[in-house]
Amino acid sequence: MKPAHCHRHFTGAVSGLTVAALLCLLLTGCGDSSRNAASADAEALYKYTLPLEARVLSPLTVSKTQASFAAEWEFETPTSWTAYASMLRNNVPTYYRIADSTDSMFRIVRVLKGDAFTLRIEKGSSSTILRVHVHFLAYAF
């Protein structure tokens, strides 16, 4: 990961440890390397996407099938989409590459042997507060 100022520091009811424990408990194959990689990436990407001043609207929610792992969350931030997308572009996590970027969406991907991870960040409503929806998907191919 890049500079610490880009990461949200957990306070209150949800901590980094809680998120990690939740992800691990929700996975049937916690010992499976693909599931562990997806879980670890989801946690790291959750932190990557949240600016310090973000207000979480929907906390990290995880769902899984035999062949996929998904996580999503939503937040608001007083940051403009242009500034937020710039922060994302300048701090892409190791092993990820930018796949798409528009004026309302940002997508990064990571490909592992037999697995693909995608993080899609979408601009929601933006009056004075920017609403952002994030969806992470890991699947076997």
N, C-alpha and C positions, 0 to 999 in steps of 0.2 A: 504494500500500500504506500501511498504518497504521504504528504505532510499531514500531521495530526489535526490541523485546523479544518480539514475537510471531513472529518469523522464526527459523528454525533456521540457525545459522551452520555451514557445511559444514566438516568436519574429516576427516582421514584420506584414504581412497582416493577418495571422491567429492567433487568440488568443484562449485560452481555452473557453472564453465566446462565441466567434464566433462559435466554434465547437458545444458547447451545444445548442446554439440558432438554428443552422442549423439542428442538429439532431431533435430537438423538432418540428421545422416547417415542416420537412419532414414526420413526423409521423401523421397520421390522428387521432389516439387515444392518444393524449398526456396525457390525464387523465387516461388511462388504465395502470394498474400496470405492466403488462408484457412488454408493449411497453416502459414504463418509465425505467424499469430495464434494458432492452436491450440497450436503448439509453445511460443510465448512464454507463453501462459496456463498451460499445463501446468507449466512451470518455475516461474512465479510462484506458482501454487496449491500446488505441492509445498512451497515455502518457507512459504506461508501456513498450511498445515495442521500443520506440525511444531512442537510446543512446544520450547523450548530443551532441556528435559530428556528429550526423546524418544529412544528407542532404535529405530532402523530395523530391522525384521525382514525386509521384502521391499523392496528399493530400487525406484525408479521403473522401470517396465517399460512399453514403448510397443508398440502394435500399430496397424496401419492397413489400410484398404481404399481403394478408389477414392473412396468417399463419406464415410468417417469416419476419425477419429483417436482412439485411446483410450490412456489411461495409467492405471496403478494402482500403489499402494504400500501398505505396512502398517507400523505401528509400535506400540510400547508407551510408555505414559507413566504416572507415578505420580499425575497429575492426575485428579480425578473427572470423569465425563462432564458433570455440571452445570457445573463450572468451565470445562471445555474448550469446551462448546457456547456458553457465555457469551462466552468469548474470541473464538470464531468470529463470533458475532452482532455483537460490538462492533468488528470489524475486517474487515467484508466488503469485498473488493477493489472498486476503482472499476469501473464498468460492470456489476457483478453485482448481483443482487437475491436475497433469500431467497425460495425457492419453498416449501419444507417444513421443518418442524422438529418432531421428536417426542422422546420420552425415549430413543430409540436411533438416531436418524438426523437428519442435517442436510443440506439440499440447496440449492445456489445455482445460478442460471442467468444466462446472458448470451445475448442474441440480436443477431446481426449481420445485415446484408442477405444473406439466403439461407443463413445458418448458425446453428446453435444450439449452445451450449456448456453442459454440465451437470457439476457437481461434486457427487458424492454421498459423504458421510462417514458411515460406519456404526460403531456401537458393537459391539465384539466382546465377548469375555469380560472380566469385571471382578471380580477378587477384590481384591487389594491393588494390582494393576497393571491399568490400562485398556488393552485392545488395540483399535486403530482400523484399519479398512480404508477406503481412499480410492479412488474410481473417477472418472476424468475422461473425458468423452465429448464430442467435437465432431463434428457431422454436418451435411451439407447437406440442405436441405428445399425 
